[in-house]
Amino acid sequence: MKHSVVVVGSFNQDLAIYTRSFPQPGEAVIGDFRPGPGGKGFNQAVAASRAGVSTLFVGAVGRDAFGTQARAFARAAGIHAHFVEKPKHATGAAVVMVNGAGQNQIVISLGANLGLRPRDLPPRLLAPAQVVVCQGESDYGTVRFVLRAARRNGAITVLNPAPMRPEFDPALLRHTEVLIPNESEFVALVRRIPACSALVRTAPFNAAGEFGESALPGLTADALHRLCRCLQVPVVIVTLGGRGCFVSQPDVYTRIHAHDVEVVDTAGAGDAFVGGFAAGLVKFRHNIFEAAHYASAVAALSVMQPGTAPSMPIAREIARFLKKR
């Protein structure tokens, strides 16, 4: 079967605890334990698939109960998945805490995700795709291989550099057509790219001292666009949480405001956006702005439900939501 979107990345078993407030160091609090499937790659694939676009997830799991549960969830949810078993590794896991305001704190053990190698990815998996998506929870050498192969096949390559690990290789950006970082990841990238780090030492970026996340809300759209352009990626979309997102293309940019919804759980919102964007690229014939508007709706709907992969909305919910807006 040919798939329009292929997501190569991580599966993590989410071990989520919902509690009124996060514990302070040395403090114990009572919470509600809700395990479920997750991982940035898997979440993004679920979001794209539920949006009504034929999607394949490719990732690695261990020979353990969490790996068995990954396959079971994919089958039950109708998600096309190619799981590579890594017997020497445990399936990835994430300990997630969610407070009463829907904010989250997450610790991830990547496990088998780092064991995924180029030899695990036969050409037939990538060749038919219109859009290929990668994230930062896989081995960076494998990410590079996937992005290069996808570009050779004529696919649009999307990189979500989350989480931004210390060993991130800026050379990955050469093979990226759409880069989707959040605020902290964007700042980390700006600091690592020489042209960008030189730019932020000039006005208006250095007005508040060292450039950081706190400087972003005060930047004009033109200034933020200049920073995006120095990354030398054709399309940069910076997700800004409750402030929406900023879309930068070579000659045009725009801000897309977030939808005002009741937030239950923000875990997985970024993944919902990326998966929704990948689906939107297919639905709207590669129109970046239309895809980003669509992704914003997918993310808004996801935060209204608990969990990560299970919170991704289906196509008719997205259409109904957008119609009311």
N, C-alpha and C positions, 0 to 999 in steps of 0.2 A: 504493500500500500504506500502511495506517495503522501508525504506530509508537507504542508505549506510552511510550518514552523517546526524547527528542531531545537530543543533546549538541551545542551550538554552541561551537566553540572551535578549539584549535590542533592543527595537525599539524607535527611537527618530525622531521627525519631525525636519529636518534641516531647519533653517532659515538663509540662506547663503547670504552674501553680498560680492561682488567682488569689490575691490578698488585698486587704484594704489599704495597706501602706507597706513600702519596702522596709525590711529590717535594717536597723543601724548595725555597725560592726559589733559583734558579740551579743546581739539581740535575736531572740526567736519569736516569730509571729505565726499565727494560725492561717492556713490557706486552704483552698479547694484544688485538688490535684486532677488535672485533665490531660492525659497523654494523647498524642495524635501524630499524624504524619506531617513532615515539614522538610526543611532544607530549601535554600534559595532556588536552586534549579528546579526541584520538584514543584515548589509553590508556583513558580513562573509558568511551568508547563501546564499545571492544573488551571491556572488563570486563563491562559491562551486557549486551552481545550474547551473549557466551560463557556468561553466567549463565542464558541461555535466555529472555530478554525481547526482544521486537522493538524494535530500536534503530536510530536514524538519526544518523549523524555529519554535521555541516555545518561546513565549514572552507574555508580558502583555501590554494592552493599556487601556486608560480611555474611558468613554462613552461620547465622544466628537468628534469634526470634525476631529482632527488629527487621532484619532483611526479609524474613517470611511475611511480616506484617506489611512491609512496603509493597510487595507483590500483590498481596490480598487487597490492599486499599486501591491500588491502581486498577485491578480487575473490577472491583465493585463499583468504582467511579467511572469506568469506561475510559480510563486514561491509557493511551498507547505508550508502553515503556519497554526499554531495552536495558535490563539490569545485568551488569557484569559482576559476577560473584568473586570476591577476594577473600579466600579462606584464611589468610594470615592477618586479616584486619577485622576489627569490629565495625559494624554499621555505625555511621555517624550519629551523634546524638546532641541535642541542645537542651540545656536547662533554662527554662523561660520563666521569669517572674513578671506578673502583670498586676499593677496596682489599681485602686479604685477609679483613677482618672484615665485608665486605659493605656498608660505608659508602660514600657517594658524594659527589663534588664535581661540580657541573654549571655550565656557562656556556652561555647560550642566545642565539641570534640569531633574533629573532622574524620577521623578513622579511615574507612575504606574510600572516602571521597578523594583523598590524596593518592590513592593507589590506582586511580583511573589513568591509563596510558594511551598514547596514540595507537598502539597495536590493538587496543580494545575497540577501535572505531573504524570498522571497514567502510570504504567509500560509499557503499550503497545506503548507509544511514544518512549521510549528509547531502548526497548529490541532488535529490529532488527538491530540496527546501528553497523557499523564497527568502526566508528569514532564519538566521542561526544566532542563538543567544548563548552567552557564557557569563559566568560570574567569578567571584574571588574565592569560592570555597572548594576549588579544585586545584590540582597541580598546575602551576603557571606554564610549564612546558607543554602540557596537554592543551591548555587554553590557547596558546600560541599556534599549535598545530591545527586546532579546530578552526580558528579565525582565518588562518591562511588558506586552508582547504576550502572553506566556505566562499571566500572571495574568488578563488580560482573557478569555483562552480557558478559564480555570478549571483550568489545570495547576498542579501543585506546582512552585515555583521553587527550585532548589538552586544556591547560589553557593559555589564553592571559590576563595577569594581568593588563589590561588597562581599565580605568585609575587607577593608584596605589593610592588607598584611604588610609587615615591614619589608618583605622580599619582593614586593610588587615591582615588575619590570616595565618602565615607561615605554619600552620598545613595543609592547602590546598595542599601543595606540596606533601604530603604523598600519595595523591590520583591522582597525575598528572604524566603522562608518557611522555608528550611533553610540555615543557614550552617555550612560545614565548614572551619574553619581548623586549621592545625597550631599548635604552641606559639608559634613565633616570629610567625606571622601573627596569632594571637590577641592577643599582647602588643602588637603594632603597632596593632591595631584599638582596644584598650583605651586606648592613649595618645592616639589621634586623636579619640575620642568624648568631648566635654566632660563628660558625666555620669559616664563611666567614669574619666576622668583625675582627677576630683574624688574619686571613691570610693577610688581607690588611695592617696590621701594620708591616709586614715584607717586606724585599726587594723582588722584585723591586717595589712593589705596593705603598710603602710609600715614594718613592723618591721625589714626588712633594707635600708632605704634606698630607692633608686630601684627601682620595680617593673620586673622583667624576667623572663625565662624561668626563671632559677634560683629564683624565688619560687614557681613553680607547684607543684612537688612537695610543698612544705610547707603548702599551703593545705588546709583541710578541704573536704569536699564542699560544705558549705553556703556557704562563702566563695566557692568557684569558681562555684557556681550564681548567687550575687549578681552576680558580674562578668559572667557570661553574660547575665543578665537586663538589665543596663544597656545592652547593645547594641541592645535593643528589636527583636529578631528572634524570631519565635515559637519556632523550634527552633534551638539552637546545639549543634553537636557538635565538641568540641575533640579532635583526634587527638593522642595522647601517645606515639607511637612504641612502644617496647617495653613501655610501661605501659598500653597499650590506648587507650581513649577515654572521654570524659565527655559524657553526653547531658543537655542541659538543656532542659526545656519549662517553660511558665509556672508550673505548680503541682507539678511533679515532676521529679526528676533521678535519674541512676544512673551508676555507673562500670561499664564493661565491660572486663574484663581481656583483655590480648593472649594469643593462643595461644602456647604454648612450642614453637617449631619451629626447625629448623636453618637459619640465615640464610645465603643465598648472595649476594643482591644486594637492597638496600633501595630502589634506584631504581624508581620507579613504584608503591611501596606505597601512598602517599596516593591516587594515581589509582585503584588497585584498590579501595580503600575507598569512594571516591566513586561509582565505577561500580557496585560491588556494592550500595551503599546505594540508588542509583536503581532498580536491578533489584529489590531487596528491597521497596521501597515498592510496586511493582506486584504482586510475588508475595504479599505479606502485607497487601494491601488497605490501604495507607497507615499501617500500624502502625510507628511510629517506632522503638521498641525492638527489635522483631523485625528490622526492616531493618538496624539498626545491628549486631546480633549477626551477621547474615548477612554484612554488609560486613567485619566483623572476620575472618571465616573466609576471605573472598576475598583480603584483604590478606595474611593469614598464608601462604596458598598461593602468592601471587605472589612473596614474598621467598625462597621455596625454589628459584626458577628464575632464571637470568640474563636480563637485558633488561627492557624495559618492556612495550610492547604484546604481544610474543610470550609474556610470562610470565603473562598473565592466565589463570586456570583456567576449565575448562568446567563446566557445570552438574552433571554426574554426579560430578566430582571434589569439588566443593563439598559435595554431598549426602553422599558417602561420608565426607569429612572431618568434617562435623558429626555424623554418626551415631556416629563413634568417640569424639566428645568428650562 
